[in-house]
Amino acid sequence: MSDLPHENDQPDPLDAFEELIAEETDRDPDLAVIEAGSRTLRTQGGPPQADVPARPEDPEVDRALREVEAELAGRWGETKLEPSVSRIAALMDVLGEPQRSYPSIHITGTNGKTSTARMIEALLGAFELRTGRYTSPHVQSVTERISLDGAPISAGRFIETYQDIKPYIEMVDGMQEYRLSFFEVLTAMAYAAFADAPVDVAVVEVGMGGSWDATNVIDGDVAVVTPIALDHTDRLGATPGEIAAEKGGIIKQDATVILAQQPVDAAQALLKKAVEVDATVAREGLEFGVVARQVAVGGQLVTLRGLGGEYPEVYLPLHGAHQAHNAAVALAAVEAFFGVGSVRAEALDIDTVRKAFAAVSSPGRLEVVRRSPTVVLDAAHNPAGAEVTAEAVREAFDFTRLIGVVGASADKNVRGLLEAFEPIFAEVVVTQNSTHRAMDTDELAAIAVEVFGEERVQVEPRLPEALEAAITLAEEEGEFAGGGVLVTGSVITVGEARLLLGKG
């Protein structure tokens, strides 16, 4: 155990973390030279996750859940937005402000939010706190979005929560210019369910952006910003800096901010916001980070530098350097929540940290769902996400022939997505998921032909046939060869593939 150091004894962070930053040349080393005008955190020195739920076995419960799903679907979808928190704030008011009955950790960013939220939840649970987690979108079931103690709430509880607040939803609908949206109602359900449980802490992922996101009626004690990249540029901004300014809206007065490595303009925007609200900042690559990592069976072995010291030989059952960085961010967030670096100097118990990370799962994120040939699911849906997925596949799997199955949403940078995957796909099967947001197969195929060449593109409008075609192509390598399939492009595509392949 070490005492908090005196300010004059502090080493220069660039010296103290020189080795760590050198290890991260593929992230953004320029962040290390940004001068933050706010305070920084620096000191010397879970329960198993449930899988994605299936449909309820009880026919009556299933019928009732479908009725709730239909009512929710009748509202504005998640892609139709009126940037304001006025409706959700009005609903919270008539519900008695349930979101203020527990502390919270609020998470924004472009990629890695859900995996980071799951890691934070696992760590908090391992330290015997009752957790509520709200994430989006769901992989298979809408009930996944609201979790208690590491497991999605039951269909029965989901239905009861909706019915309990339905009269208040209708009351607010009648008072507002626009009815509450699908996402706003789900957010209210989550906050109400957490208060009813009750939870010790809520882990909340934004839906989109930050300032006007429906989740932003909480005042997170800890604000987490995962890596920011270009996505939803029509709504959030054309540059990482502009997007960061919007996402920085979750940083509240006197909060602690945990920043993953960011593009320089995004980091500047976030640090400016932190200064404005007198928030305390901890930055990946300076106050915390990944010290070392090596590939292990089923995942990786990492050494993490936290706010209170070093955490060696932590097993993480997830693939890819990006997940190691998510783990560092999650650890720093939980340390900050417990006051490490401010009210206490000692690190968290290493055995508890190891136990928590070893139990982490993240469905649909480089998830292996079949062998012979190996079929992997990954929800990458933008170029930045595709790039880290492609790198993780190269590192973790010995594929000699990898077939891609891609079904993307029409509002995404599909060309950039395909270009990121082109070096690792021998062939690609383009397809379409069942939602109205899905890009038309012919349109997707035309872009794929430009990226891959006509001879490497196969078109299968229906996902079942696309999976069958990809598995057949992978099997051409032979039973004991290295053929594999990666299904990607959209969370919806991954969720539907997961069902077709017998998961959930």
C-alpha positions as CSV (number, residue, x, y, z in Angstrom):
1,M,0.0,0.0,0.0
2,S,1.3,3.5,-0.8
3,D,0.3,6.9,0.5
4,L,-0.9,9.6,-1.8
5,P,2.3,11.4,-3.0
6,H,3.0,15.0,-2.4
7,E,2.4,17.2,-5.5
8,N,6.0,18.2,-5.7
9,D,7.1,14.5,-5.7
10,Q,5.1,13.7,-8.8
11,P,7.1,12.6,-11.8
12,D,6.4,14.1,-15.2
13,P,3.6,11.9,-16.7
14,L,5.4,11.8,-20.0
15,D,8.4,10.3,-18.3
16,A,6.4,8.0,-16.0
17,F,4.5,6.6,-18.9
18,E,7.1,6.8,-21.7
19,E,7.2,3.0,-22.1
20,L,3.4,2.7,-22.0
21,I,2.9,5.3,-24.6
22,A,5.6,3.7,-26.9
23,E,3.5,0.6,-26.7
24,E,0.5,2.4,-28.1
25,T,1.8,3.9,-31.4
26,D,-1.2,2.4,-33.2
27,R,-3.6,4.5,-31.1
28,D,-2.9,8.2,-30.9
29,P,0.4,9.1,-29.2
30,D,-0.2,12.8,-29.9
31,L,-2.7,12.8,-27.0
32,A,0.3,12.6,-24.7
33,V,1.4,16.1,-25.5
34,I,-1.9,17.8,-25.0
35,E,-1.8,20.0,-21.9
36,A,-5.0,19.6,-19.8
37,G,-6.2,22.7,-18.0
38,S,-8.1,20.6,-15.4
39,R,-7.0,18.4,-12.5
40,T,-5.8,14.9,-13.3
41,L,-6.0,11.7,-11.2
42,R,-2.7,10.1,-10.4
43,T,-1.5,8.0,-7.5
44,Q,1.6,5.9,-6.9
45,G,2.0,2.9,-7.2
46,G,-17.9,-10.2,-11.0
47,P,-20.3,-12.4,-11.3
48,P,-20.6,-14.5,-14.6
49,Q,-22.5,-12.7,-17.3
50,A,-25.7,-14.2,-18.5
51,D,-26.1,-15.0,-22.2
52,V,-28.5,-13.3,-24.6
53,P,-32.1,-14.2,-23.5
54,A,-34.4,-16.3,-25.7
55,R,-38.1,-15.8,-26.1
56,P,-40.2,-16.6,-23.0
57,E,-41.2,-20.3,-22.8
58,D,-44.6,-19.4,-21.2
59,P,-47.0,-18.6,-24.1
60,E,-48.9,-16.0,-22.1
61,V,-45.7,-14.2,-21.1
62,D,-44.5,-14.3,-24.7
63,R,-47.8,-12.9,-25.9
64,A,-47.7,-10.1,-23.3
65,L,-44.1,-9.3,-24.2
66,R,-45.0,-9.1,-27.9
67,E,-47.8,-6.7,-27.1
68,V,-45.3,-4.4,-25.3
69,E,-42.8,-4.7,-28.1
70,A,-45.5,-3.7,-30.6
71,E,-46.5,-0.7,-28.5
72,L,-42.9,0.4,-28.3
73,A,-42.4,-0.2,-32.1
74,G,-45.3,2.1,-32.7
75,R,-43.3,5.0,-31.4
76,W,-40.5,7.0,-33.1
77,G,-37.6,4.6,-33.8
78,E,-34.1,5.1,-32.7
79,T,-33.0,6.8,-35.9
80,K,-35.7,9.5,-35.8
81,L,-34.6,12.1,-33.4
82,E,-35.7,15.5,-32.0
83,P,-32.6,16.6,-30.1
84,S,-34.0,17.5,-26.7
85,V,-34.2,16.0,-23.2
86,S,-37.5,17.9,-22.5
87,R,-39.8,14.9,-22.9
88,I,-37.7,12.4,-20.9
89,A,-37.1,15.1,-18.2
90,A,-40.9,15.6,-18.0
91,L,-41.4,11.9,-17.6
92,M,-38.7,11.6,-14.9
93,D,-40.5,14.5,-13.1
94,V,-43.9,12.8,-12.9
95,L,-42.2,9.5,-11.9
96,G,-40.5,11.2,-9.0
97,E,-36.9,11.4,-10.4
98,P,-36.0,7.7,-10.1
99,Q,-32.7,8.2,-11.8
100,R,-31.5,10.3,-8.8
101,S,-31.9,7.5,-6.3
102,Y,-28.6,5.9,-7.1
103,P,-25.1,7.0,-8.3
104,S,-24.2,6.3,-11.9
105,I,-21.4,5.8,-14.4
106,H,-22.3,7.3,-17.7
107,I,-20.6,6.1,-20.9
108,T,-20.3,7.7,-24.3
109,G,-18.0,7.4,-27.3
110,T,-18.2,5.9,-30.8
111,N,-17.0,2.3,-30.4
112,G,-16.5,0.0,-27.4
113,K,-19.3,1.4,-25.2
114,T,-21.2,-1.9,-24.6
115,S,-18.1,-4.0,-23.9
116,T,-16.8,-1.3,-21.6
117,A,-20.2,-1.2,-19.8
118,R,-20.1,-4.9,-19.3
119,M,-16.6,-4.8,-17.9
120,I,-17.6,-2.0,-15.5
121,E,-20.6,-4.0,-14.4
122,A,-18.6,-7.1,-13.8
123,L,-16.0,-5.2,-11.7
124,L,-18.7,-3.5,-9.6
125,G,-20.5,-6.8,-9.1
126,A,-17.3,-8.6,-8.0
127,F,-17.0,-5.9,-5.3
128,E,-20.4,-6.9,-4.1
129,L,-22.4,-3.9,-5.4
130,R,-25.8,-4.4,-6.9
131,T,-25.7,-3.1,-10.4
132,G,-28.1,-1.9,-13.1
133,R,-26.8,-1.7,-16.7
134,Y,-28.5,0.0,-19.6
135,T,-27.1,-0.6,-23.1
136,S,-28.2,-0.4,-26.7
137,P,-28.9,-1.6,-29.2
138,H,-29.8,-5.2,-28.3
139,V,-28.4,-8.2,-30.1
140,Q,-31.6,-10.4,-30.0
141,S,-34.1,-9.4,-27.3
142,V,-35.1,-6.0,-26.2
143,T,-35.0,-7.2,-22.6
144,E,-31.1,-7.3,-22.9
145,R,-31.0,-3.6,-22.7
146,I,-31.9,-3.5,-19.0
147,S,-29.8,-5.7,-16.7
148,L,-29.8,-6.2,-13.0
149,D,-26.8,-7.9,-11.3
150,G,-25.2,-8.8,-14.6
151,A,-28.3,-10.5,-16.1
152,P,-31.0,-9.1,-18.4
153,I,-34.3,-8.6,-16.5
154,S,-36.9,-11.3,-17.1
155,A,-39.6,-10.8,-19.7
156,G,-42.1,-10.7,-16.8
157,R,-40.3,-7.9,-15.1
158,F,-39.8,-6.0,-18.4
159,I,-43.6,-6.2,-18.9
160,E,-44.4,-5.2,-15.4
161,T,-42.0,-2.2,-15.5
162,Y,-43.7,-1.0,-18.8
163,Q,-47.2,-1.4,-17.4
164,D,-46.3,0.4,-14.2
165,I,-45.1,3.5,-15.9
166,K,-47.4,3.4,-19.0
167,P,-50.0,5.8,-17.5
168,Y,-47.3,8.3,-16.8
169,I,-45.9,7.9,-20.4
170,E,-49.4,8.6,-21.8
171,M,-49.7,11.6,-19.5
172,V,-46.4,13.1,-20.8
173,D,-47.4,12.2,-24.4
174,G,-50.4,14.4,-24.1
175,M,-48.4,17.3,-22.7
176,Q,-45.6,17.4,-25.4
177,E,-45.4,18.4,-29.0
178,Y,-44.1,15.0,-29.9
179,R,-44.8,11.6,-28.2
180,L,-42.0,10.0,-26.3
181,S,-39.8,7.9,-28.6
182,F,-39.0,4.2,-28.4
183,F,-35.6,4.9,-26.8
184,E,-37.0,7.5,-24.4
185,V,-39.5,5.0,-23.0
186,L,-36.9,2.3,-22.7
187,T,-34.6,4.7,-20.9
188,A,-37.4,5.6,-18.4
189,M,-38.1,1.9,-17.9
190,A,-34.4,1.3,-17.1
191,Y,-34.2,4.1,-14.6
192,A,-37.5,3.0,-13.0
193,A,-36.4,-0.6,-12.8
194,F,-33.1,0.4,-11.2
195,A,-34.8,2.4,-8.5
196,D,-37.3,-0.4,-7.8
197,A,-34.6,-3.0,-7.5
198,P,-32.9,-1.0,-5.9
199,V,-29.4,-0.9,-7.3
200,D,-26.2,0.4,-5.7
201,V,-25.0,1.9,-8.9
202,A,-26.2,2.2,-12.5
203,V,-24.0,1.8,-15.6
204,V,-25.6,3.7,-18.4
205,E,-24.6,3.8,-22.1
206,V,-25.8,6.7,-24.2
207,G,-27.9,5.9,-27.3
208,M,-26.3,8.6,-29.5
209,G,-24.2,11.6,-28.8
210,G,-24.4,13.0,-25.2
211,S,-25.9,16.4,-24.6
212,W,-29.4,15.7,-25.9
213,D,-29.4,11.9,-25.5
214,A,-32.3,10.6,-23.5
215,T,-30.0,9.0,-20.9
216,N,-28.6,12.5,-20.1
217,V,-31.1,13.2,-17.3
218,I,-28.6,11.5,-14.9
219,D,-25.6,13.3,-13.3
220,G,-23.0,10.6,-13.6
221,D,-20.4,10.6,-10.8
222,V,-18.1,9.1,-13.4
223,A,-18.2,10.0,-17.1
224,V,-16.5,7.6,-19.5
225,V,-15.6,8.5,-23.1
226,T,-14.5,5.5,-25.3
227,P,-12.6,6.2,-28.6
228,I,-14.4,8.7,-30.8
229,A,-14.5,8.3,-34.6
230,L,-16.7,9.4,-37.4
231,D,-20.2,8.0,-37.2
232,H,-23.7,9.6,-37.3
233,T,-22.0,12.6,-38.9
234,D,-25.3,14.0,-40.1
235,R,-26.4,14.4,-36.4
236,L,-23.3,14.7,-34.4
237,G,-20.7,16.6,-36.5
238,A,-18.3,16.3,-39.4
239,T,-15.1,15.9,-37.4
240,P,-14.1,14.0,-34.2
241,G,-13.8,17.4,-32.5
242,E,-17.3,18.3,-33.3
243,I,-18.6,14.9,-32.3
244,A,-16.6,15.1,-29.0
245,A,-18.2,18.5,-28.2
246,E,-21.6,16.8,-28.4
247,K,-20.6,13.7,-26.5
248,G,-18.9,15.8,-23.8
249,G,-22.4,16.8,-22.7
250,I,-22.4,13.9,-20.3
251,I,-19.6,15.5,-18.3
252,K,-21.2,17.1,-15.3
253,Q,-20.0,19.5,-12.6
254,D,-17.3,18.1,-10.4
255,A,-17.5,14.6,-12.0
256,T,-14.5,12.4,-12.8
257,V,-13.9,11.9,-16.5
258,I,-12.2,8.7,-17.8
259,L,-10.9,9.4,-21.3
260,A,-9.8,6.6,-23.7
261,Q,-7.2,7.6,-26.3
262,Q,-8.7,10.1,-28.6
263,P,-7.9,12.0,-31.8
264,V,-6.3,15.3,-30.9
265,D,-9.2,17.5,-31.7
266,A,-11.6,15.2,-29.8
267,A,-9.3,15.2,-26.8
268,Q,-9.1,19.0,-26.9
269,A,-12.9,19.4,-27.0
270,L,-13.4,17.0,-24.1
271,L,-10.7,18.5,-21.9
272,K,-12.2,22.0,-22.6
273,K,-15.5,20.7,-21.3
274,A,-13.9,19.2,-18.2
275,V,-12.3,22.6,-17.4
276,E,-15.6,24.4,-17.8
277,V,-17.3,22.1,-15.2
278,D,-14.2,21.7,-12.9
279,A,-14.2,17.9,-13.6
280,T,-11.3,15.7,-12.7
281,V,-9.7,13.9,-15.7
282,A,-7.8,10.6,-16.1
283,R,-6.4,10.0,-19.5
284,E,-5.4,6.7,-21.1
285,G,-1.7,6.7,-21.8
286,L,-1.0,9.1,-19.0
287,E,-2.9,8.3,-15.8
288,F,-3.8,4.7,-16.8
289,G,-3.4,2.3,-19.7
290,V,-2.4,-1.1,-21.0
291,V,1.2,-1.9,-19.9
292,A,1.5,-5.3,-21.6
293,R,-0.7,-7.9,-23.3
294,Q,-0.3,-11.3,-24.9
295,V,-2.6,-13.6,-26.8
296,A,-4.0,-16.5,-24.7
297,V,-6.4,-19.4,-25.3
298,G,-9.8,-17.9,-25.6
299,G,-8.7,-14.3,-25.1
300,Q,-5.6,-12.5,-23.8
301,L,-3.5,-11.9,-20.7
302,V,-3.0,-8.3,-19.9
303,T,-1.2,-6.1,-17.4
304,L,-3.1,-2.9,-16.7
305,R,-1.9,0.4,-15.2
306,G,-4.7,1.8,-13.0
307,L,-5.1,4.9,-11.1
308,G,-3.8,3.2,-7.9
309,G,-1.0,1.1,-9.3
310,E,-0.4,-1.9,-11.6
311,Y,-2.7,-5.0,-12.0
312,P,-0.5,-7.8,-13.5
313,E,-1.6,-11.0,-15.3
314,V,-5.3,-10.3,-15.7
315,Y,-7.0,-12.8,-18.0
316,L,-9.6,-11.3,-20.3
317,P,-11.7,-13.7,-22.3
318,L,-12.2,-11.3,-25.3
319,H,-10.1,-11.0,-28.4
320,G,-8.3,-7.9,-29.7
321,A,-6.1,-5.0,-28.5
322,H,-9.2,-2.8,-28.5
323,Q,-10.7,-5.0,-25.7
324,A,-7.6,-4.7,-23.7
325,H,-7.9,-0.9,-24.0
326,N,-11.6,-1.1,-23.1
327,A,-10.6,-3.1,-20.0
328,A,-8.1,-0.3,-19.0
329,V,-10.9,2.2,-19.3
330,A,-13.3,0.1,-17.3
331,L,-10.8,-0.5,-14.6
332,A,-10.0,3.3,-14.3
333,A,-13.8,4.1,-14.2
334,V,-14.4,1.7,-11.3
335,E,-11.3,2.9,-9.5
336,A,-12.6,6.5,-9.9
337,F,-16.0,5.4,-8.6
338,F,-14.4,4.0,-5.5
339,G,-12.3,7.1,-5.0
340,V,-8.9,5.7,-6.0
341,G,-6.6,8.6,-6.8
342,S,-8.7,11.1,-4.7
343,V,-9.9,9.9,-1.3
344,R,-7.8,6.7,-1.3
345,A,-4.4,5.8,-2.7
346,E,-4.3,2.0,-2.6
347,A,-5.2,-0.1,-5.6
348,L,-8.3,-2.3,-5.8
349,D,-7.9,-5.9,-4.7
350,I,-6.1,-7.7,-7.5
351,D,-7.8,-11.1,-7.0
352,T,-11.2,-9.5,-7.2
353,V,-10.2,-7.6,-10.3
354,R,-8.9,-10.8,-11.9
355,K,-12.1,-12.7,-11.0
356,A,-14.3,-10.0,-12.5
357,F,-12.4,-9.7,-15.8
358,A,-12.3,-13.5,-16.2
359,A,-16.1,-13.6,-16.1
360,V,-16.7,-10.9,-18.7
361,S,-18.6,-11.7,-21.9
362,S,-19.7,-9.5,-24.8
363,P,-22.1,-11.3,-27.1
364,G,-21.7,-10.4,-30.8
365,R,-18.2,-9.0,-30.3
366,L,-15.7,-11.4,-31.9
367,E,-17.9,-14.2,-30.5
368,V,-17.3,-17.7,-31.8
369,V,-20.6,-19.5,-32.3
370,R,-19.6,-22.5,-34.3
371,R,-16.6,-24.7,-35.1
372,S,-15.7,-26.7,-38.3
373,P,-15.7,-24.3,-39.9
374,T,-15.3,-21.5,-37.2
375,V,-18.0,-18.9,-37.4
376,V,-17.4,-15.6,-35.7
377,L,-19.9,-12.8,-35.1
378,D,-18.8,-9.2,-34.7
379,A,-21.1,-6.1,-34.6
380,A,-18.6,-3.7,-36.2
381,H,-20.7,-1.2,-38.2
382,N,-18.4,1.7,-39.0
383,P,-14.9,1.9,-40.5
384,A,-13.2,2.5,-37.2
385,G,-14.8,-0.5,-35.6
386,A,-14.1,-2.7,-38.7
387,E,-10.4,-1.8,-38.6
388,V,-10.0,-2.9,-35.0
389,T,-12.0,-6.1,-35.7
390,A,-9.9,-6.9,-38.7
391,E,-6.7,-6.5,-36.7
392,A,-8.1,-8.6,-33.9
393,V,-9.0,-11.4,-36.3
394,R,-5.5,-11.4,-37.7
395,E,-4.1,-11.7,-34.2
396,A,-6.4,-14.2,-32.6
397,F,-7.4,-16.6,-35.4
398,D,-5.2,-18.6,-37.8
399,F,-7.6,-18.5,-40.7
400,T,-6.1,-19.4,-44.1
401,R,-9.3,-18.5,-45.9
402,L,-11.9,-16.2,-44.3
403,I,-15.3,-15.6,-45.8
404,G,-17.2,-12.5,-44.8
405,V,-21.0,-12.2,-44.5
406,V,-21.9,-8.5,-44.5
407,G,-25.3,-7.0,-43.9
408,A,-25.1,-3.3,-43.2
409,S,-27.5,-0.4,-42.5
410,A,-28.2,2.1,-45.2
411,D,-27.1,5.1,-43.1
412,K,-23.6,3.9,-42.5
413,N,-20.3,4.4,-44.3
414,V,-20.5,1.0,-46.0
415,R,-17.6,1.6,-48.4
416,G,-15.3,2.4,-45.5
417,L,-16.5,-0.7,-43.6
418,L,-15.8,-2.9,-46.6
419,E,-12.4,-1.4,-47.3
420,A,-11.4,-2.1,-43.8
421,F,-12.3,-5.8,-44.2
422,E,-11.0,-6.3,-47.7
423,P,-7.5,-7.4,-46.7
424,I,-8.8,-10.2,-44.5
425,F,-11.7,-11.5,-46.6
426,A,-10.9,-14.0,-49.4
427,E,-14.5,-13.6,-50.5
428,V,-17.6,-11.7,-49.2
429,V,-21.2,-12.7,-49.2
430,V,-23.4,-9.6,-49.1
431,T,-26.9,-9.9,-47.6
432,Q,-29.6,-8.0,-45.9
433,N,-31.1,-8.2,-42.4
434,S,-34.8,-7.9,-41.7
435,T,-35.1,-4.3,-40.6
436,H,-36.2,-1.3,-42.6
437,R,-32.8,0.3,-42.0
438,A,-31.0,-2.4,-43.9
439,M,-29.1,-1.4,-47.1
440,D,-30.6,-3.0,-50.2
441,T,-28.6,-6.1,-51.2
442,D,-28.1,-4.9,-54.8
443,E,-26.8,-1.5,-53.6
444,L,-24.5,-3.2,-51.1
445,A,-23.3,-5.6,-53.8
446,A,-22.4,-2.7,-56.2
447,I,-20.2,-1.1,-53.5
448,A,-18.7,-4.5,-52.6
449,V,-17.8,-5.2,-56.3
450,E,-15.9,-1.9,-56.5
451,V,-14.0,-2.8,-53.3
452,F,-13.4,-6.5,-53.8
453,G,-13.8,-7.1,-57.5
454,E,-16.7,-9.0,-59.0
455,E,-15.1,-12.5,-58.7
456,R,-14.8,-12.1,-54.9
457,V,-18.5,-11.1,-54.3
458,Q,-21.5,-13.3,-53.9
459,V,-25.0,-12.0,-53.4
460,E,-27.6,-13.7,-51.2
461,P,-30.5,-11.4,-50.3
462,R,-31.6,-13.6,-47.4
463,L,-29.4,-14.1,-44.4
464,P,-30.0,-17.9,-44.0
465,E,-28.8,-18.5,-47.5
466,A,-25.9,-16.1,-47.0
467,L,-24.7,-18.1,-44.0
468,E,-25.1,-21.4,-45.8
469,A,-23.1,-20.0,-48.8
470,A,-20.3,-18.6,-46.6
471,I,-20.0,-21.9,-44.6
472,T,-19.8,-23.8,-47.9
473,L,-17.1,-21.6,-49.2
474,A,-15.1,-21.9,-46.0
475,E,-15.5,-25.7,-46.1
476,E,-13.7,-25.8,-49.4
477,E,-10.5,-25.5,-47.4
478,G,-11.2,-29.0,-46.0
479,E,-12.2,-30.2,-42.5
480,F,-8.7,-29.7,-40.9
481,A,-7.8,-26.5,-42.8
482,G,-8.2,-23.0,-41.6
483,G,-11.4,-21.8,-43.2
484,G,-13.7,-19.5,-41.3
485,V,-16.7,-17.1,-41.5
486,L,-17.0,-13.6,-40.0
487,V,-20.5,-12.2,-39.9
488,T,-20.5,-8.5,-39.5
489,G,-21.8,-5.1,-40.6
490,S,-24.6,-4.5,-38.1
491,V,-25.8,-5.4,-34.6
492,I,-29.1,-6.6,-36.2
493,T,-27.3,-8.8,-38.7
494,V,-25.2,-10.3,-35.9
495,G,-28.3,-10.9,-33.7
496,E,-30.3,-12.6,-36.5
497,A,-27.3,-14.7,-37.4
498,R,-26.9,-15.7,-33.8
499,L,-30.4,-17.0,-33.7
500,L,-30.0,-18.9,-37.0
501,L,-26.9,-20.5,-35.7
502,G,-28.7,-21.8,-32.6
503,K,-27.6,-19.2,-29.9
504,G,-30.6,-18.1,-27.9
